[in-house]
């Protein structure tokens, strides 16, 4: 199970009334931690590729970074590598932008 997942509305127009989803996500995000880092990077990545998930992000709170990958011909291709306070506007969310630093727990967003 990924830490975060998202589906395009075209593929899942209605939220299922079940405890599970039969449709694989279009995007997954793993938040790397010392306890799950190897599993997230090396065991889940091929599973996500096999399931045809188009976009995979790794957020690393300790390194203050984000790496984004896109699945092309069954292989993960790095499409962005961001750090610190870089602006994030990456597929499949290229229509929006936010500051990577806003994701850090030590940098709360103040309304």
C-alpha positions as CSV (number, residue, x, y, z in Angstrom):
1,X,0.0,0.0,0.0
2,X,1.3,3.4,-0.9
3,X,1.4,6.3,1.6
4,X,-0.7,8.4,-0.8
5,X,-2.5,7.6,-4.0
6,X,-4.6,9.4,-6.6
7,X,-6.9,8.5,-9.5
8,X,-7.9,10.6,-12.6
9,X,-11.6,11.3,-12.6
10,X,-11.8,9.7,-16.1
11,X,-10.8,6.4,-14.6
12,X,-12.7,6.7,-11.3
13,X,-15.6,9.2,-11.8
14,X,-17.3,8.0,-8.6
15,X,-15.9,7.1,-5.2
16,X,-16.5,3.4,-4.7
17,X,-18.7,2.3,-1.8
18,X,-16.2,-0.5,-0.8
19,X,-13.3,-0.9,1.6
20,X,-10.9,-1.3,-1.4
21,X,-10.4,-0.1,-4.9
22,X,-10.4,-2.4,-7.9
23,X,-8.7,0.2,-10.1
24,X,-5.0,0.8,-9.7
25,X,-4.1,4.4,-9.0
26,X,-2.6,6.8,-11.6
27,X,-0.2,8.3,-9.0
28,X,1.4,7.0,-5.8
29,X,3.6,8.7,-3.4
30,X,5.9,7.1,-0.8
31,X,7.2,9.1,2.2
32,X,10.6,7.6,2.9
33,X,11.4,6.7,6.4
34,X,14.3,4.7,7.9
35,X,12.1,1.8,8.7
36,X,10.5,1.5,5.2
37,X,13.0,3.1,2.9
38,X,14.3,-0.1,1.3
39,X,10.9,-1.6,0.9
40,X,9.5,1.6,-0.7
41,X,12.5,2.0,-3.1
42,X,13.2,-1.6,-4.1
43,X,10.2,-3.8,-3.4
44,X,7.3,-1.6,-4.2
45,X,8.7,0.1,-7.3
46,X,8.5,-3.0,-9.5
47,X,5.0,-3.8,-8.2
48,X,3.8,-0.3,-9.1
49,X,5.3,-0.7,-12.6
50,X,3.6,-4.1,-13.1
51,X,0.3,-2.6,-12.1
52,X,0.7,0.2,-14.7
53,X,0.8,3.1,-12.3
54,X,1.9,6.0,-14.4
55,X,3.5,8.3,-11.8
56,X,5.5,7.6,-8.7
57,X,6.9,10.1,-6.2
58,X,9.3,9.6,-3.4
59,X,9.3,12.3,-0.7
60,X,12.3,12.1,1.6
61,X,11.8,14.3,4.7
62,X,15.3,13.7,6.1
63,X,17.0,14.8,2.8
64,X,14.3,17.4,2.3
65,X,13.8,16.2,-1.3
66,X,11.3,14.8,-3.8
67,X,12.0,12.5,-6.8
68,X,9.3,12.0,-9.4
69,X,9.2,9.2,-11.9
70,X,7.0,8.4,-14.9
71,X,6.4,4.9,-16.2
72,X,7.5,4.6,-19.9
73,X,7.5,1.3,-21.6
74,X,7.5,-0.5,-18.3
75,X,10.5,1.4,-17.0
76,X,10.7,4.2,-14.4
77,X,12.1,7.4,-15.8
78,X,13.2,10.2,-13.5
79,X,11.3,13.4,-14.5
80,X,12.1,15.7,-11.5
81,X,14.5,15.8,-8.6
82,X,13.7,18.7,-6.2
83,X,15.1,19.8,-2.8
84,X,14.6,22.2,0.0
85,X,12.2,25.0,-1.1
86,X,12.0,24.2,-4.8
87,X,8.7,24.9,-6.5
88,X,6.8,21.7,-7.2
89,X,4.8,21.5,-10.4
90,X,5.2,18.0,-11.7
91,X,3.1,15.6,-13.7
92,X,0.4,14.6,-13.0
93,X,-0.1,17.8,-11.0
94,X,1.6,20.2,-13.3
95,X,-1.6,22.5,-13.3
96,X,-0.7,23.5,-9.7
97,X,2.5,24.7,-8.0
98,X,3.5,24.6,-4.3
99,X,6.7,25.0,-2.4
100,X,8.4,21.7,-1.4
101,X,9.3,23.2,2.0
102,X,5.6,23.5,2.8
103,X,5.5,19.8,3.2
104,X,7.9,19.7,6.1
105,X,6.5,19.4,9.6
106,X,9.0,21.9,10.9
107,X,7.6,24.5,8.4
108,X,3.9,24.7,9.0
109,X,1.8,26.6,6.5
110,X,0.2,29.6,8.1
111,X,-3.1,30.7,6.6
